[in-house]
């Protein structure tokens, strides 16, 4: 009888632990799905901002065959160059992922396909982060190039600023060296290419995130709650 009582107690405790683990698993999945929804919203915003950046930088490139000694054209060129160095990158809401990876949460994910998909999404985020390195470097190169040509000290010179806007006074260049000006345009073109690469990288991976959200919601009946 004692043995039976101990055995039944063991099974009851095991059952309680299984129920508790299942509840924790579902809580993790709910939280992870919400994090992924935050990610997809962030990605949409990053794509929009980078497409705008590409458009503005292509506008900068249109000045490469214009007469930059003309005061009116140079004024417009200064304004367009404000978009050089504009930076918008994706940062994942990884709160739940960190818990799963470092707090033992992954052991609670009993469904192999779910665990594999979560791990794959972690790799997807890492790939996007890796693409950011190239994006960041080319942006820095473009910033350096433009600062070797434009003179931003005019922002503190009242003869060039009228009612918080540029006056019609011919704006100066730090250097009129044709090679430095050509390098500026080369670096802007380089930045455009990097931004396009970054956008394409994210676009290739966004569908998986959307599919994974749908899969997890269906697998755990989250839409029925």
C-alpha positions as CSV (number, residue, x, y, z in Angstrom):
1,X,0.0,0.0,0.0
2,X,2.9,2.3,0.9
3,X,4.5,1.5,-2.5
4,X,1.2,2.2,-4.3
5,X,0.8,5.5,-2.5
6,X,4.3,6.6,-3.3
7,X,3.9,5.6,-6.9
8,X,0.6,7.4,-7.3
9,X,2.2,10.5,-5.7
10,X,5.1,10.3,-8.1
11,X,2.7,10.1,-11.1
12,X,0.6,13.0,-9.7
13,X,3.7,15.2,-9.3
14,X,4.9,14.2,-12.8
15,X,1.5,15.1,-14.2
16,X,1.5,18.5,-12.4
17,X,5.0,19.2,-13.8
18,X,3.9,18.3,-17.3
19,X,0.9,20.6,-17.1
20,X,3.1,23.4,-15.7
21,X,5.7,22.9,-18.5
22,X,3.0,22.9,-21.1
23,X,1.6,26.2,-19.8
24,X,5.1,27.6,-19.8
25,X,5.7,26.4,-23.3
26,X,2.5,28.1,-24.5
27,X,3.4,31.3,-22.7
28,X,6.8,31.3,-24.4
29,X,5.2,30.8,-27.8
30,X,2.6,33.6,-27.2
31,X,5.4,35.9,-26.2
32,X,7.6,34.9,-29.1
33,X,4.9,35.4,-31.6
34,X,4.2,38.9,-30.3
35,X,8.0,39.6,-30.5
36,X,7.9,38.4,-34.1
37,X,4.9,40.7,-34.9
38,X,7.0,43.5,-33.5
39,X,9.8,42.4,-35.8
40,X,7.7,42.3,-38.9
41,X,6.3,45.8,-38.1
42,X,9.9,47.1,-37.6
43,X,11.0,45.5,-40.8
44,X,8.2,47.2,-42.8
45,X,9.3,50.5,-41.3
46,X,13.0,49.8,-42.1
47,X,12.2,48.9,-45.7
48,X,10.1,52.1,-46.2
49,X,12.8,54.3,-44.7
50,X,15.6,52.7,-46.7
51,X,13.6,52.9,-50.0
52,X,13.2,56.6,-49.2
53,X,17.0,56.8,-48.5
54,X,17.8,55.2,-51.9
55,X,15.5,57.6,-53.7
56,X,17.1,60.6,-52.0
57,X,20.7,59.4,-52.7
58,X,19.8,58.8,-56.3
59,X,18.7,62.4,-56.3
60,X,22.2,63.3,-55.0
61,X,23.7,61.3,-57.9
62,X,21.8,63.5,-60.4
63,X,24.1,66.4,-59.4
64,X,27.2,64.5,-60.7
65,X,26.8,66.0,-64.2
66,X,25.5,69.4,-63.1
67,X,27.5,72.6,-62.8
68,X,28.2,72.7,-59.1
69,X,29.9,76.1,-59.4
70,X,26.4,77.6,-60.0
71,X,25.2,79.1,-56.6
72,X,21.6,77.8,-57.1
73,X,22.7,74.3,-58.0
74,X,25.2,74.2,-55.2
75,X,22.5,75.3,-52.7
76,X,20.3,72.4,-53.8
77,X,23.3,70.0,-53.7
78,X,23.9,71.0,-50.1
79,X,20.3,70.2,-49.2
80,X,20.3,66.9,-51.0
81,X,23.5,65.8,-49.3
82,X,21.7,65.9,-45.9
83,X,20.5,62.4,-46.7
84,X,24.0,61.0,-47.0
85,X,24.6,58.9,-44.0
86,X,20.9,58.5,-43.2
87,X,20.7,55.2,-41.2
88,X,17.8,52.8,-40.6
89,X,18.5,49.2,-39.6
90,X,16.5,46.4,-38.2
91,X,16.8,45.4,-34.5
92,X,14.9,42.3,-33.4
93,X,12.7,42.3,-30.3
94,X,14.6,39.3,-28.9
95,X,13.4,39.3,-25.4
96,X,11.7,35.9,-25.6
97,X,14.5,34.4,-27.8
98,X,17.0,35.3,-25.1
99,X,14.9,33.6,-22.5
100,X,14.5,30.5,-24.6
101,X,18.2,30.3,-25.3
102,X,19.7,31.3,-21.9
103,X,17.0,30.4,-19.3
104,X,16.4,26.9,-20.4
105,X,13.1,27.7,-22.2
106,X,14.0,25.7,-25.3
107,X,13.8,22.4,-23.4
108,X,10.1,23.1,-22.9
109,X,9.4,23.2,-26.6
110,X,8.5,19.6,-27.2
111,X,7.5,19.9,-30.8
112,X,10.6,19.4,-32.9
113,X,9.4,21.3,-35.9
114,X,8.6,24.3,-33.7
115,X,12.0,24.2,-32.0
116,X,13.7,23.9,-35.3
117,X,11.7,26.8,-36.7
118,X,12.6,29.0,-33.8
119,X,16.3,28.2,-34.1
120,X,16.1,28.9,-37.9
121,X,14.5,32.3,-37.2
122,X,17.4,33.1,-34.8
123,X,19.8,32.4,-37.7
124,X,17.7,34.6,-40.0
125,X,18.1,37.5,-37.7
126,X,21.8,36.9,-37.5
127,X,22.1,37.0,-41.3
128,X,20.3,40.3,-41.4
129,X,22.7,41.6,-38.7
130,X,25.6,40.4,-40.8
131,X,24.4,42.4,-43.8
132,X,24.2,45.5,-41.6
133,X,28.1,45.5,-41.3
134,X,28.5,46.2,-45.1
135,X,25.6,48.7,-44.9
136,X,27.2,50.5,-42.0
137,X,30.7,50.6,-43.5
138,X,29.6,52.1,-46.8
139,X,27.5,54.7,-45.0
140,X,30.6,55.7,-43.0
141,X,32.6,56.0,-46.2
142,X,30.0,58.3,-47.8
143,X,29.9,60.5,-44.7
144,X,33.7,60.8,-44.8
145,X,33.7,61.7,-48.5
146,X,31.0,64.4,-48.2
147,X,32.7,66.0,-45.3
148,X,35.9,66.3,-47.3
149,X,33.9,68.5,-49.9
150,X,31.1,70.3,-48.1
151,X,31.7,73.0,-45.5
152,X,29.2,72.4,-42.7
153,X,30.6,75.4,-40.7
154,X,28.2,77.5,-42.8
155,X,25.5,76.4,-40.4
156,X,27.1,78.7,-37.9
157,X,27.7,81.6,-40.2
158,X,24.8,84.1,-40.3
159,X,25.8,85.3,-43.8
160,X,24.8,81.8,-45.2
161,X,21.7,81.3,-43.0
162,X,18.6,83.4,-43.3
163,X,15.6,82.6,-41.1
164,X,16.9,79.1,-40.4
165,X,17.3,78.5,-44.2
166,X,20.2,78.7,-46.6
167,X,20.6,82.2,-48.1
168,X,21.3,82.7,-51.8
169,X,25.0,83.4,-51.1
170,X,27.2,80.9,-53.0
171,X,28.1,78.1,-50.5
172,X,31.7,77.1,-50.2
173,X,33.4,73.8,-50.7
174,X,36.3,72.7,-48.5
175,X,37.9,71.3,-51.6
176,X,37.2,72.0,-55.3
177,X,39.5,69.1,-56.2
178,X,37.6,67.2,-59.0
179,X,39.0,63.9,-57.7
180,X,37.5,64.4,-54.3
181,X,34.2,65.5,-55.7
182,X,34.2,62.4,-58.0
183,X,35.0,60.3,-54.9
184,X,32.1,61.8,-53.1
185,X,29.7,60.6,-55.9
186,X,31.4,57.2,-56.0
187,X,30.9,56.8,-52.3
188,X,27.2,57.8,-52.5
189,X,26.8,55.3,-55.3
190,X,28.5,52.7,-53.1
191,X,26.0,53.6,-50.3
192,X,23.1,53.2,-52.6
193,X,24.3,49.8,-53.6
194,X,24.7,48.8,-49.9
195,X,21.3,50.1,-49.0
196,X,19.7,48.1,-51.9
197,X,21.6,45.0,-50.8
198,X,20.4,45.5,-47.3
199,X,16.8,45.9,-48.4
200,X,17.0,42.9,-50.7
201,X,18.4,40.8,-47.8
202,X,15.6,41.7,-45.5
203,X,12.9,41.2,-48.2
204,X,14.2,37.7,-48.8
205,X,13.7,36.8,-45.1
206,X,10.5,38.6,-44.3
207,X,8.3,35.9,-45.8
208,X,9.7,33.2,-43.4
209,X,8.9,35.4,-40.4
210,X,5.3,35.8,-41.6
211,X,5.0,32.1,-42.3
212,X,6.4,31.2,-38.9
213,X,3.9,33.5,-37.1
214,X,1.0,31.9,-39.0
215,X,2.4,28.4,-38.3
216,X,2.8,29.0,-34.5
217,X,-0.6,30.6,-34.2
218,X,-2.2,27.6,-35.9
219,X,0.0,25.0,-34.0
220,X,-1.0,26.5,-30.6
221,X,-4.5,27.7,-31.5
222,X,-3.6,31.2,-30.6
223,X,-6.1,32.8,-32.9
224,X,-9.0,31.1,-31.1
225,X,-8.2,32.8,-27.8
